[in-house]
Amino acid sequence: MAKKSGSIIYKCSSCGYSQPRWLGRCPTCGEWNTLEETIIDNNHVTPAGRGSAEVEKSKPVNLSTIEAQKNVRLSTGISEFDRVLGGGATKRSAILLGGEPGIGKSTLLLQTTASAAKSLGSTGKILYVSGEESAAQIKDRADRLEINCSGIQLLCTNRLEDTLDALDTIKPDLVIIDSIQTIYSAEAGIIPGTVNQLKYCANEFISWVKERDSVLIMTAHVTKEGTIAGPKSLEHMVDTVISFERNNDDIRFLHAQKNRFGSVDEIGIFSMTAKGLVPVQDPSSLFLTKRRENQPAGVACTPVFEGTRVFLVEIQALTVPAKASISRIYSEKIDTGRVARIAAVIEKRCGLKFVDQDIYVNVAGGVKLSESSIDGAIAAALYSARTDIPVSSNTAVFGELSLAGEIRPVTKAKQRINAAQNLGFTNIITPEDSDASNKVQNIKELVQKLFK
């Protein structure tokens, strides 16, 4: 009869003999003080395999006695992916990759397996588990992308038990689960994608990878609102949560929403081509619109930081008479509350009314902006749109705008100025503490500099 999970026995560390009570001497091997307290856990997973029920009881230790170890990272072989992960995927970690259908998650992971297999060499092992596509479909994609499939093991199944058996047999360095919503276990029901299934299957995979020097990457679908489908607890279970997004063109954005082993400020940029996703190595001018004619009203450029890189982005604004008694603000890439606050500051400090106007704000290229340095450019774009006076095409603006109308300093001003100058901007308007020639203290001085 199997022992009940949670009960305690005493097991000899020398010969393995076990019994329900502690003894000073093992009756089998004769060794003294070798019987250790052990707990029965039928769900435990060990590096030797599954089904081991006897686990040594965990006991607290003094934190000062623990020897810290540096994170050992596995390179994905894709520079932009490694950048978002913080320099590569940390071993014994679980990564959740979310994105809308058709954005290229499977393409990215298939390219990742090929690049990782090349970096691991002949000794590395990679397992790609697909619950959505057949083996023929994946091979057809690999041929189209001209991917070398040597060193990649493929398993097409929806059953958790089949996947765990393959993991115990192959013991891969990199595990791809595409996607976690398609995996189910009879222990949690027979319908994939339920809350219980997601938590149960994800926990099994995470428990397996935590005991080995492997990396787990799971893909997940997203809802209409753009959030990862399934329970929010799934995001808490993994070490890294990565969002895969796109704009209206062929540009894809990869950024971390959670990362226990690196920064969440880095952004990876890819271009979707016939040969798959290609990293964009120098995206400094990617979000600037190239025009043959003069710059129209309602447009202002600003340098922003995403991680360690500086981008020049174009903020666009449009004001039209309100169609209803209450004016509205339409802004997807910049928080509407920030736009409303800046419009209120302009109205109070400069006397330019927005109360009867509907305001539309957009960012060229589709990138989302949240840092405070863009306030100055938003103010310039709004003032330009309301007065129909364009900002000069060689002008860039940055600085935080306070409620008192002050243009406050921001971090890394020198790098922002250098990036703007390298792209041909000769008139750079900055807060007072920078090294630029055009410095402003408040919104009134900013308006005078821009619009004379």
Protein Blocks (a to p, Z undefined) as FASTA:
>chain_A
ZZdehiacdddfknopacfbdcfbdfklopahkaccddddfkbccfkbghiabdcddddd
dfklpccdddddddehiaklmmmnoopacehiacdddddehilmmmmmmmmmmmmmmmno
mmbccddddfkbcfklmmmmmmmnopafehiacdddfbfklmmmmmmmnopabdcdddfk
lpccfknojbehiaklmmmmmmmmmmmmmmpccdddddddddfkopaedjfklmmmpmbd
cdddddfblbdcdddfbdfkbcfkbccdddddfkbcaddfblmlmmpccdfbdcdehiac
ddddehjaccdddddddddddfbfbdcdddfkbcfklmmmmmmmmmmmnopafklpccdd
ddehhiacfbfklmmmmmmmmmmmmnopacdfkbcceddddfkopacddehklmmmmmmm
mnopabdcddfklmbfbdcfbfklmmmmmnZZ
